């Protein structure tokens, strides 16, 4: 019934241990061999258990730190979202403002263009007016120049006459005549020529009007002409001055119009530049609005993501260690003694840690296919092994944890096989290949002295059903007694050092067995007996001695008291091991361990082929490699070379290896 204990080790190697179920499955083992420990499965399972507890502590701290970081990330995401929303609002307002400014700039530019057009038309009109005024002035200037020439000529003539002695009386008369004539014509410019004729006529002796006196001297006539010409010149110059003033006014108006056009052109340039800038501002505002909206969308997604991560982190912390996975592989053993034998085993295990509401649960399944041959006649067995199912209800508190478990052994294996098919202890995975139904309730209480120091107590009660056990005698039946097991454990799971002390005790109720004569195939009677109590003291230690190296050693002392009701004797077992574990990288590790075991004798009332009549010692060397393929997949290889020396010189030597593939789902 070694297979029962092996199921425990497979589960421990697959996922983090649920110790209460481990005790359940361990209680399925036959009492005579319950204290036997396998160097390829049991011993690594204990070290795995310690490292898993320490890993759970590290995982817990990592989960706490991750939760704190996620909370910080959520706060940052919310702050970022608020900032992004504020930026979005600001961008929206900015777009409205830029739009208003752009429309105002477009209206202003249109107004400037209209005003410029009007100003340009006005400027063109002023230019035309200035040109007309300039032309009028230019056209009138010859008349002014001619009149000035006439005045100058008459003035020169008068001066010559005056210089020759012409009397002043004539000059006085001439002045009187000119004044009278100009008065008569009303100083009208268009009658200047008439006035000159009238003056000359009056001075010559003709009468030009009422009261004109005839006869005058030549000087008087010249003076009269000069006076009339001067008066005409004054009138012409007055008109010319008016034309000049009109021309200057037109030029000033033209200049003002041109300046206004220039101002509007400058305003048009500035307004166009402003409009271009505002259009650029609008593009920039639209880009900013788009970026702000994208920022807000991303910030909203980040907040949702952070909330999901917070929920996931809270869930991960609350249900730390949950998951499921399986393990399969291949195991092979070969040995030589008085006969050569071998055993092939294809294991399969499944484990899930989950919850239903607030209830935390562990599920486990373990089975396999075995093919074994001891080298004796009728020594071969092949088929499925028994299947173990287990469930654990975990009640975890900060200081005290209580776990309730139930395990079931389903007899899918072969409990009825030939006596020579039994494999001697320590040679292969299984010594026998099946048992009947077993129902095992259990309870485990864990007290956390500190985070890394645990005190654990375990109780289980295995209710075992009867089954046929002999192939040679098909009706031979055994009703094994129920087993009550107790265990106390102290574990220190330090970062660099882990050690564990366990004290185990089990007691078995009375068994009833048909005594079978396998040679004759008959039942010779019934045996009533009670297996002796079993005691075990175990110590395991793992020490990190350098950054990549760990030192491991263990000691186990086991005592099975003599059975009562049949001839029997107590069995004492001692186990020792020393090894090293080296981490090549985060993914690859190798280990090497030497083992020694001494058993003073063997005693099994059911499988009598295991009784050698004396003790034996076993020495072995185990080498292994662990490869972490990915975060979810692992590969393990172990190989063992051993020598078993029985008292009296008989013994075995052999080897074995295991290939395990483990994957978390």
C-alpha positions in Angstrom: 0.0 0.0 0.0 2.9 2.3 -0.6 0.8 3.9 -3.3 -1.2 5.8 -0.7 1.7 7.7 0.6 3.1 8.4 -2.8 -0.1 10.2 -3.7 0.6 12.6 -0.9 4.0 13.4 -2.3 2.8 14.0 -5.8 0.3 16.6 -4.6 2.9 18.3 -2.5 5.2 18.6 -5.5 2.5 19.8 -7.7 1.1 22.7 -5.8 1.4 24.3 -2.4 0.6 21.9 0.3 -2.6 21.5 2.1 -1.2 19.7 5.1 -4.5 18.4 6.4 -5.1 16.5 3.2 -1.6 15.3 3.3 -2.3 13.7 6.6 -5.5 12.2 5.1 -3.7 10.6 2.2 -0.8 9.5 4.5 -3.3 7.7 6.7 -4.3 5.5 3.8 -0.9 3.7 3.9 -0.6 0.3 5.4 0.4 0.4 9.0 3.4 -1.9 8.5 5.0 0.4 6.0 3.5 3.7 7.0 6.8 4.8 8.6 8.8 4.1 5.4 10.1 7.1 3.5 10.8 7.3 -0.2 13.9 9.3 -1.1 12.5 10.3 -4.5 9.1 11.4 -3.3 8.6 11.7 0.5 11.8 13.5 1.4 11.6 16.1 -1.5 8.0 16.6 -0.5 8.9 17.7 3.0 11.5 20.2 1.7 9.0 21.3 -0.9 6.4 21.9 1.9 8.8 24.1 3.8 9.8 26.2 0.8 6.2 26.5 -0.3 5.2 28.0 3.1 8.1 30.5 2.8 7.1 31.2 -0.8 3.5 31.9 0.4 4.8 34.5 2.9 6.8 36.2 0.1 3.8 36.0 -2.2 1.6 37.6 0.6 4.0 40.5 1.0 4.2 40.9 -2.8 0.4 40.9 -3.0 0.2 43.5 -0.2 2.8 45.7 -1.9 1.1 45.2 -5.2 -2.2 46.2 -3.7 -0.7 49.4 -2.2 0.9 50.2 -5.6 -2.4 49.6 -7.3 -4.2 51.9 -4.9 -1.6 54.6 -5.6 -2.0 54.0 -9.3 -5.8 54.4 -8.9 -5.4 57.7 -7.0 -3.0 58.9 -9.7 -5.4 57.7 -12.4 -8.3 59.6 -10.7 -6.2 62.7 -10.4 -5.1 62.4 -14.0 -8.7 62.0 -15.0 -9.8 65.1 -13.1 -6.9 67.0 -14.7 -7.9 65.7 -18.1 -11.5 66.6 -17.7 -10.5 70.1 -16.6 -8.3 70.3 -19.6 -11.2 69.2 -21.8 -13.5 71.8 -20.4 -10.7 74.4 -20.8 -10.2 73.3 -24.4 -13.9 73.5 -25.1 -14.1 77.1 -23.7 -11.0 77.9 -25.6 -12.5 76.7 -28.8 -15.6 78.9 -28.2 -13.5 81.9 -27.4 -11.2 81.3 -30.4 -14.4 80.9 -32.6 -15.8 84.2 -31.3 -12.5 86.0 -31.9 -12.2 84.4 -35.3 -15.7 85.6 -36.3 -15.0 89.0 -35.0 -11.7 89.1 -36.9 -13.5 88.0 -40.1 -16.1 90.7 -39.6 -13.4 93.3 -38.9 -11.4 92.2 -41.9 -14.5 92.5 -44.1 -15.2 96.0 -42.7 -11.6 97.0 -43.3 -11.8 95.7 -46.9 -15.1 97.7 -47.4 -13.6 100.8 -45.9 -10.5 100.4 -48.0 -12.5 100.1 -51.1 -14.5 103.2 -50.2 -11.2 105.0 -49.3 -9.6 103.9 -52.6 -12.6 105.2 -54.5 -12.5 108.5 -52.5 -8.8 108.7 -53.0 -9.3 108.3 -56.8 -11.9 111.0 -56.7 -9.6 113.3 -54.7 -6.8 112.6 -57.1 -9.0 113.5 -60.1 -10.1 116.7 -58.3 -6.5 117.5 -57.5 -5.5 117.0 -61.1 -8.4 119.1 -62.3 -7.5 121.9 -59.8 -3.9 121.7 -60.9 -5.0 121.8 -64.6 -7.3 124.8 -63.9 -4.4 126.6 -62.1 -2.0 125.8 -64.9 -4.6 126.8 -67.6 -5.2 130.2 -65.9 -1.5 130.9 -65.1 -0.7 132.3 -68.7 -3.5 134.9 -68.3 -2.0 136.0 -65.0 1.5 136.1 -66.5 0.1 138.1 -69.5 -1.6 140.6 -67.3 1.5 141.0 -65.2 3.5 141.6 -68.4 1.0 144.3 -69.5 1.1 146.0 -66.1 4.9 145.9 -66.2 4.9 147.4 -69.7 2.5 150.2 -68.8 4.4 150.9 -65.6 7.6 151.1 -67.6 6.1 153.5 -70.1 4.6 155.6 -67.4 8.0 155.8 -65.7 9.6 156.9 -69.0 7.0 159.7 -69.4 7.3 160.7 -65.8 11.0 160.9 -66.1 10.6 163.2 -69.2 8.6 165.8 -67.3 5.1 164.9 -67.9 3.0 166.7 -65.3 1.6 165.2 -62.3 -1.7 166.7 -63.0 -2.2 164.3 -65.8 -1.4 161.5 -63.4 -3.9 162.7 -61.0 -6.5 163.1 -63.7 -5.7 159.6 -65.0 -6.2 158.1 -61.5 -9.5 159.9 -61.2 -10.6 158.6 -64.6 -9.6 155.0 -63.8 -11.4 155.1 -60.5 -14.5 156.5 -62.1 -14.5 153.9 -64.9 -14.0 151.0 -62.5 -16.8 152.2 -60.4 -19.0 152.4 -63.4 -18.2 148.8 -64.5 -18.6 147.6 -61.0 -15.1 146.1 -60.8 -16.3 143.1 -62.7 -13.4 140.9 -64.0 -15.1 140.2 -67.3 -15.3 143.9 -68.1 -11.6 144.7 -67.5 -11.0 145.2 -71.2 -14.1 147.5 -71.5 -12.7 149.5 -68.6 -9.4 150.0 -70.3 -11.1 151.2 -73.5 -13.2 153.6 -71.5 -10.2 155.0 -69.6 -8.2 155.6 -72.8 -11.2 157.2 -74.5 -11.7 159.5 -71.6 -8.1 160.5 -71.4 -8.0 161.0 -75.2 -10.8 163.5 -75.0 -13.7 161.2 -75.7 -16.6 160.9 -73.3 -17.4 157.6 -71.8 -20.0 158.6 -69.4 -21.6 161.2 -67.5 -19.3 163.9 -66.2 -16.3 162.6 -68.3 -14.1 165.5 -69.2 -12.5 165.5 -72.6 -8.9 166.1 -73.3 -6.0 165.0 -71.3 -2.4 164.6 -71.6 -0.5 161.5 -72.9 0.8 160.6 -69.4 -2.7 160.7 -68.1 -3.7 158.3 -70.7 -0.8 155.9 -69.8 -1.5 156.2 -66.1 -5.2 155.5 -66.7 -4.2 152.4 -68.7 -1.8 151.3 -66.0 -4.3 151.8 -63.3 -6.9 149.8 -65.3 -4.3 147.1 -66.0 -3.2 146.9 -62.4 -6.8 146.6 -61.3 -7.3 143.9 -63.8 -4.1 142.2 -62.6 -5.4 142.3 -59.0 -8.6 140.7 -60.1 -6.8 138.1 -62.1 -4.4 137.3 -59.2 -7.4 137.1 -56.8 -8.9 134.5 -59.1 -5.5 132.8 -59.5 -5.1 132.7 -55.8 -8.5 131.1 -55.5 -7.4 128.5 -58.1 -4.2 127.9 -56.2 -6.1 127.6 -52.9 -8.5 125.2 -54.6 -5.6 123.2 -56.0 -3.9 123.1 -52.6 -7.1 122.0 -50.9 -7.6 119.3 -53.6 -4.0 118.1 -53.0 -4.5 118.1 -49.3 -7.7 116.1 -49.7 -5.9 113.8 -52.1 -3.0 113.3 -49.6 -5.5 112.7 -46.7 -7.3 110.2 -48.9 -4.0 108.5 -49.8 -3.0 108.4 -46.1 -6.4 107.0 -45.2 -6.0 104.3 -47.9 -2.5 103.5 -46.6 -3.9 103.3 -43.0 -6.6 101.0 -44.2 -4.1 98.9 -46.1 -2.0 98.6 -43.0 -5.1 97.7 -41.1 -5.9 95.2 -43.8 -2.5 93.7 -43.5 -2.7 93.6 -39.7 -6.3 92.2 -39.8 -5.2 89.6 -42.3 -2.3 88.6 -40.0 -4.6 88.6 -37.0 -7.1 86.4 -38.9 -4.3 84.0 -40.0 -3.1 83.9 -36.4 -6.6 83.2 -35.1 -7.0 80.5 -37.7 -3.8 79.0 -36.5 -5.1 79.4 -32.9 -8.3 77.6 -34.0 -6.3 74.7 -35.4 -4.2 74.7 -32.2 -7.3 74.9 -30.1 -8.9 72.1 -32.1 -5.7 70.0 -31.7 -5.6 70.8 -28.0 -9.3 69.9 -27.7 -8.7 66.6 -29.6 -5.7 65.9 -27.4 -7.6 66.8 -24.3 -10.5 64.5 -25.3 -8.0 61.7 -26.1 -6.3 62.4 -22.8 -9.6 62.3 -21.0 -10.6 59.0 -22.8 -7.3 57.5 -22.0 -7.4 58.7 -18.4 -10.9 57.2 -18.1 -9.7 53.9 -19.5 -6.7 54.1 -17.1 -9.1 54.7 -14.2 -11.2 51.7 -15.3 -8.1 49.6 -15.7 -6.8 50.7 -12.3 -10.2 49.9 -10.7 -10.1 46.4 -12.3 -6.5 46.0 -11.2 -7.5 47.1 -7.7 -10.3 44.5 -7.7 -8.0 41.9 -9.0 -5.3 42.8 -6.4 -7.8 42.7 -3.6 -9.1 39.4 -4.9 -5.6 38.0 -5.3 -4.7 39.1 -1.7 -8.0 37.8 -0.3 -7.7 34.5 -2.2 -3.9 34.2 -2.2 -2.6 31.0 -3.7 -5.7 30.1 -5.6 -5.2 28.2 -8.8 -5.3 24.8 -10.4 -2.9 22.6 -12.1 -1.9 19.1 -12.9 1.2 16.9 -12.9 2.1 13.9 -15.1 5.2 12.2 -16.1 7.1 8.9 -16.1 8.9 6.9 -13.4 11.0 3.9 -13.9 12.8 1.6 -11.5 15.1 -1.4 -12.0 16.9 -3.7 -9.5 18.9 -6.8 -9.1 18.9 -9.3 -6.3 18.1 -12.9 -6.3 15.9 -11.9 -9.2 15.9 -8.9 -11.4 12.8 -6.7 -11.5 11.5 -3.4 -12.8 8.6 -1.1 -12.4 7.1 1.5 -14.7 4.7 4.1 -13.4 2.8 6.9 -15.3 1.3 9.2 -12.6 -1.4 11.9 -12.9 -2.4 14.4 -10.3 -4.8 17.3 -10.3 -5.2 20.0 -7.7 -7.4 23.1 -7.4 -7.5 25.8 -4.8 -10.6 27.9 -5.1 -13.5 29.4 -3.1 -17.3 29.3 -3.1 -18.6 32.5 -1.7 -16.6 33.1 1.5 -15.7 29.4 1.7 -12.1 28.5 0.6 -11.7 25.1 -0.8 -9.0 22.7 -2.0 -9.7 19.8 -4.3 -7.3 17.0 -5.2 -7.2 13.9 -7.4 -4.3 11.4 -7.8 -4.1 8.2 -9.8 -1.8 6.5 -12.3 -0.9 3.5 -14.3 1.6 0.9 -13.1 3.4 -2.0 -14.7 5.6 -4.0 -12.3 7.5 -7.3 -12.5 9.6 -8.7 -9.7 11.2 -11.4 -11.8 9.4 -14.2 -10.1 6.7 -16.5 -11.5 3.4 -14.7 -11.2 5.4 -11.6 -10.2 4.0 -9.2 -12.7 1.2 -6.7 -12.2 -0.2 -4.0 -14.6 -3.1 -1.7 -14.4 -4.4 1.4 -12.7 -3.6 2.2 -9.2 -6.1 3.3 -6.6 -7.5 6.8 -7.0 -7.4 9.3 -4.2 -9.8 12.2 -4.0 -9.6 14.9 -1.3 -11.3 18.2 -0.4 -10.3 20.7 2.3 -12.3 23.5 3.7 -10.0 26.3 4.8 -10.8 28.8 7.5 -7.9 31.2 7.6 -7.5 33.9 10.2 -4.6 36.1 11.1 -3.5 34.1 14.1 -5.3 30.8 14.0 -6.4 28.8 11.0 -8.6 25.8 11.0 -8.8 23.4 8.0 -11.4 20.6 7.7 -10.6 17.9 5.3 -12.1 14.7 3.8 -10.2 12.2 1.7 -11.5 9.2 -0.2 -9.6 6.2 -1.6 -11.4 4.7 -4.5 -10.2 1.1 -5.2 -9.5 1.4 -8.9 -6.2 -0.5 -8.5 -5.5 -4.2 -7.9 -5.7 -5.3 -4.3 -5.7 -9.0 -5.2 -2.3 -10.0 -6.6 0.2 -12.8 -6.2 2.4 -12.9 -3.2 5.5 -12.8 -5.4 4.3 -9.6 -7.1 5.0 -7.7 -3.9 8.0 -5.4 -4.3 10.5 -5.3 -1.4 10.7 -2.1 0.5 12.9 0.6 -0.9 13.2 -0.8 -4.5 10.4 1.0 -6.4 7.5 3.3 -6.1 4.9 0.7 -5.1 5.3 -2.3 -2.9 1.6 -3.3 -3.4 -1.0 -2.0 -5.8 -4.4 -1.4 -4.2 -6.6 -1.4 -1.1 -10.3 -1.1 -0.5 -12.5 1.9 0.1 -11.2 4.4 2.7 -12.9 7.4 4.1 -10.8 9.9 6.0 -12.1 13.0 7.8 -9.5 15.2 9.3 -8.9 18.6 11.0 -5.8 20.8 11.1 -5.2 23.8 13.4 -2.4 26.2 12.6 -1.3 28.8 15.1 0.9 31.6 13.8 3.3 32.4 16.6 4.9 34.9 14.3 4.5 35.4 10.6 7.3 32.9 10.0 6.8 30.6 13.0 3.9 28.2 12.9 2.7 25.6 15.3 0.4 23.0 13.8 -1.8 20.2 15.1 -3.4 17.6 12.9 -6.0 14.8 13.6 -7.4 12.3 11.1 -9.5 9.1 11.3 -9.2 6.6 8.5 -12.2 4.3 8.1 -11.0 1.4 6.0 -13.3 -1.1 4.2 -12.4 -4.8 3.6 -11.1 -6.2 0.4 -9.8 -9.4 -1.2 -6.1 -9.4 -1.1 -4.7 -12.7 -2.6 -4.7 -13.7 -6.2 -3.9 -17.3 -5.3 -6.9 -17.5 -3.0 -9.6 -15.3 -4.6 -11.9 -15.4 -1.6 -9.2 -14.4 1.0 -10.5 -11.2 2.6 -9.1 -8.7 5.0 -10.9 -6.1 7.1 -8.2 -3.7 8.2 -8.7 -1.7 11.4 -9.4 2.0 11.3 -6.5 4.3 12.0 -6.5 7.4 14.3 -3.6 9.7 13.5 -2.2 12.7 15.4 0.6 15.0 14.4 2.2 18.1 16.0 4.5 20.3 13.9 6.7 23.3 14.4 7.9 25.2 11.3 10.2 28.1 10.9 10.0 29.6 7.4 12.8 32.2 7.3 14.0 33.9 4.2 17.3 32.1 4.3 16.6 29.3 6.7 13.7 26.9 7.1 13.5 24.1 9.5 10.7 21.8 10.7 10.1 19.4 13.6 7.2 16.9 13.4 6.0 14.4 16.0 3.6 11.8 14.5 1.6 9.1 16.2 -1.1 6.7 14.9 -3.0 3.9 16.5 -4.9 1.1 14.6 -8.0 -0.7 15.7 -8.4 -4.5 15.5 -8.2 -6.1 12.1 -9.6 -9.4 10.8 -7.9 -11.4 8.1 -8.4 -14.7 6.4 -5.3 -16.8 6.7 -4.5 -17.9 3.2 -2.4 -20.8 2.1 -1.1 -19.4 -1.2 0.6 -22.6 -2.1 -2.6 -24.7 -1.9 -5.0 -21.9 -2.7 -7.1 -22.4 0.5 -8.1 -20.4 3.6 -6.8 -22.0 6.7 -8.5 -19.8 9.3 -8.9 -16.2 10.5 -6.4 -14.0 12.2 -7.5 -11.3 14.6 -4.9 -8.8 15.5 -4.2 -5.2 16.2 -1.3 -3.4 14.5 1.1 -1.7 16.9 1.1 2.1 17.4 3.4 4.1 15.2 5.7 6.9 16.3 7.8 9.2 14.2 10.0 12.1 14.9 11.2 14.1 11.9 13.5 17.0 11.5 14.2 18.8 8.2 16.5 21.8 7.7 17.2 24.0 4.7 19.9 26.7 4.9 20.9 29.2 2.3 24.7 29.2 2.5 25.4 31.6 -0.4 23.5 33.6 -2.9 22.9 30.5 -5.1 23.5 27.6 -2.8 21.5 25.9 -0.2 22.4 23.1 2.3 19.8 20.5 3.1 19.7 17.7 5.7 17.1 15.7 7.5 16.7 13.0 10.2 13.8 10.7 10.8 13.3 8.3 13.6 10.3 5.9 13.4 9.1 3.2 15.7 6.3 0.8 14.9 5.3 -1.2 18.0 4.8 -4.9 17.8 1.3 -6.0 16.8 -0.9 -7.8 19.3 -2.8 -11.0 18.5 -0.2 -12.4 16.2 3.5 -13.1 16.4 5.2 -9.8 15.8 8.0 -7.5 16.8 8.6 -3.8 16.8 10.2 -2.2 13.8 12.6 0.7 14.2 13.7 2.9 11.3 16.3 5.6 10.9 16.7 7.9 8.0 19.4 10.5 7.3 20.1 12.7 4.4 22.6 15.5 3.4 22.5 17.4 0.2 23.1 20.7 -1.6 20.9 22.7 -4.0 22.4 25.1 -6.5 20.5 27.7 -8.5 22.1 28.2 -11.9 19.6 30.8 -12.8 16.0 31.9 -12.0 14.8 29.1 -14.2 17.3 26.3 -13.7 18.4 24.5 -10.5 20.2 21.3 -9.7 20.5 19.3 -6.5 22.5 16.4 -5.1 21.6 14.5 -1.9 23.0 11.4 -0.2 20.6 9.2 1.8 21.1 6.5 4.4 18.4 4.3 6.0 18.5 1.5 8.5 15.6 -0.8 9.4 16.1 -3.3 12.2 13.6 -5.8 10.9 10.3 -6.1 8.9 6.9 -7.3 10.0 3.8 -7.3 7.9 0.9 -9.7 8.7 -0.8 -9.1 5.4 2.1 -9.0 2.9 4.3 -11.7 4.4 6.6 -11.6 1.4 8.0 -8.3 2.8 9.1 -10.0 6.0 12.8 -10.7 5.6 13.4 -12.0 9.1 16.0 -9.3 9.7 16.8 -5.8 9.1 18.5 -4.0 6.2 20.3 -0.8 5.4 20.0 1.3 2.3 22.4 3.9 0.8 21.6 6.0 -2.2 22.6 9.1 -4.1 20.0 11.3 -5.8 20.7 13.9 -8.4 18.1 16.1 -9.9 17.4 19.1 -12.1 14.4 21.5 -11.9 13.6 23.6 -15.0 11.1 26.4 -14.8 10.0 26.5 -18.4 7.6 29.4 -17.9 5.7 30.9 -15.0 3.1 28.2 -15.3 5.2 25.2 -16.5 7.9 23.2 -14.8 9.9 20.2 -15.5 11.6 18.0 -12.9 14.1 15.2 -13.4 15.6 13.0 -10.6 17.8 9.9 -10.8 18.8 7.6 -7.9 21.4 4.9 -7.6 21.0 2.8 -4.5 22.3 -0.3 -2.7 20.2 -2.2 -0.1 22.1 -4.7 2.1 20.0 -7.1 4.1 21.2 -8.8 7.2 22.6 -12.2 6.3 24.3 -11.0 3.1 21.2 -10.9 0.9 20.4 -7.6 -0.8 19.6 -5.5 -3.8 21.2 -2.8 -6.0 19.3 -0.7 -8.5 18.4 2.6 -9.9 15.4 4.7 -10.7 14.5 8.0 -12.3 11.4 10.2 -12.5 10.4 12.7 -15.1 7.6 15.1 -14.0 5.9 17.8 -16.0 3.8 20.3 -13.9 1.6 23.0 -15.3 -0.7 25.5 -13.6 -3.9 26.2 -15.5 
